[in-house]
Structures are given as structure tokens and as C-alpha cells.
Amino acid sequence: MINVRRAVVADAGEIVRLRGVMLADMDRMDPAPGPWQQAAREVLHHRLAEPADLMAVFVVDDPRRPGALAACATGTIEQRLGSPDNPDGLIGYVFNVVTEPAYRRRGFSRACLEALLDWYRQRGVGRVDLRASVPGEPLYRSLGFVPTSGPTLRLSLPAPAGRG
């Protein structure tokens, strides 16, 4: 049995560490340490403590290292304007799904994702989006995620002067 729990503010450092593991897997190199880590910890400290309950992280503790995490899955809820196929406009977004390499293929990410999807259901979120990595896609499809139509476009704006 896999014991999944909702992350607390004290888990922020470990969640950021696991994010580095995920980024290293995606980019095939460890991410450079820098301001991104402190900024991510600050977001987690704020969002995990906020009463609005618009972000949740579900985690599995590392069974061999007290205080460390083996896996996590993060999700947010966004309120958009409603539409015919999503009248209340609630949209969930899943990201930062990662398992320590030593614990992969044991169901930890699946357990975290299932807990996160239950969290969405309890809040009436009827649509959940994510961007899948190639290795993660079979897991997401097995949970019911399907490709969407239409292109995804992105614009990167420069940071305002004085910000990182």
C-alpha cells in the first residue's frame, strides 16, 4: 500500500528538489541552482498555506530517508469565464509530477495523481489539463487524459527591469 498525503508548507524544499529531478530528466542535465529555487519555495509557502485552496501537492514520503519525499504531483485550480462545455469555467492544471529515480515503476506517481484528481472532483473541477512528457504519457492516458485539438502557442515576455 502506498501512503499518499497532502503536502504541507514544511515540504516546500523537498518539492522544489523533486522539481529539479524532473527538470533534469526533461532537459537531460541538472538545472543550474539559482533564484528559481527560492522563488518556487516562496510560491509553495504561500499557496500551500492560503485559505483559498487553489493549489494542492500530493506526496509520498521516501521510506528510507526521513523528511525526504519520493514522489509528488502538483495541481492548481483556475477560474476562467464559463463556456457551453465548461459552464462554471473551473479548470485544473497538473504539473510537477515526478518520482525519485530509485522509486520509479512502483505506482508512486499514479497514487499522487489519483489523490490530486480526487481533490479536483471534490471541488467541482470538471476539466483538467496537463502537458505530458513522452515517458509520462502512458500514465496520463491510463487515467483518462486524451490529446486535445488545436495548437498550443506560447509567448515569452522579457522580465521587467529589476526582476530576475
N, C-alpha and C positions, 0 to 999 in steps of 0.2 A: 504494500500500500504506500502511495506517495502522499506525503503530508504537505499540502499547499496552504499557504496563509497569505493574508493581505499584508503587504509591506507597510512599515511604519517609517516615520522620519529618520529614525536611527539606522535604517537600511540604505540611506541615500548613497553613502560612499561605496557600498558593495554593488548597488545598481549601476552606478557610474563605472565601476571597474568592469562589470559584465558588459556594459556598453562598449568599452574598449575591446573586449574579446570579440564581440560581434563585428565591430568596425574592422578589426584586424582580419577576420575571416572574409569580409566582403572585399577589402582592399588588398588582401594578401600581404599585408605588412602592419606592424603595430602602429597605432596612431601616435603621433608626437604628443607628449604631455604638453599641456598649455591651459590657457584660460577657459577652454571649452569644458574642462572637467569641473572647475569651480562654478561656472555658470550652470552646468547641469545639476550639480548638487544643490545650488540655490533654488532652482526651479522645483526640484523634488522636495526640498524642505518646505517650500511654500505650498505646493499643490497637494502634497500628501496630508498636510495639516488643515487645509481650507475646509470650511463647513459646506461649501457648495458641492463637494463630492463629484468633481468633474474629471478627476484623474484617479486611476487605480493601478497599482502594480501588484501582481500576484507572484509569489516567490516560493522556491523550495530551498530549504537550508542545506548547506553542504554537510553531509553526515560525518565527514572526517575532520572538518575544521570549524570549531565553534565560532560563531559570529560571522562566518562567511556564507555566501549564497552559492548554490549550484545552478540555479536557473531563475529566469524571470520573464514576465510578459507584461507590457505596459499598454494602457489604453486611456483615451480621453473621450469626452463627450462634447460635441459642438452643437450649438443651436443655430440652425440656418432657417431661412424662410421656407415655409411648407410648399409642397407641390402635390399634384394628384397622386403620385406613387409614394409620397412620404409626407402626409398631411401635417404632422407636428414639426417636421424639419430637424428632428434629432438624428445626429449621425455620430457613430462611434468610429474611432480610428485606432488601430492596433499598430504598435511599433515596439522596437527594443525587445524582441523575442530572442532569447539566447540561453544556451546551456553551456556550462563549462565543458571543454572537450572530454575530460575524463568521465563525464556522466551522460554523454550523448547516447541515443538509441535506447533509453530506459523509460521514456514516457514523461520526462520532467516538463518539457516544453508543452506537450499536449495537456498535461494536468494544469499548468498555469493558464493556458489558453482557454480551456474549458471553464475554469473559475472566472476568467475575465468575461467570457461570453455569458455566463450566468449573471454576472454583475450588470452587464448591458440589459439583459432580459428583465431583471428586477427594476430597472429604471425606465422601461418602456422604449428602449432604443431598438428600432426595427431594422436599421441598416448599419452595417459595419464594414469599413473599408480597410485595406492594408496594401502594402507593396511587398511582394514576395521575392525572396531570393530564390535562386534555382534549387538549392538543397531544401529550402523550407516549403516549396510549393506543394509537394505531396501531402504534407501535414495539413496545410490550409485547405486543400481540396477535400481531404478526408473529413474535415469539419463542416463542409458545405460551401466554402468560398468558391466563387466562379469568376472567370475573367469578365471584365466589363467592356462595353463597346466605347469607342471614342478614344481619341488620343489624350495622353497626359502631357500638358505643356508646363514649363517652368520658366520663370524669370528670376534671375539673381540680381538683387539691387545692391549697390555698394552701401557699406555701413556709414552712418552719419559720422562726421568728423568727431574725433574724441572717443569713439567706440571701436573695440577690437576688430 
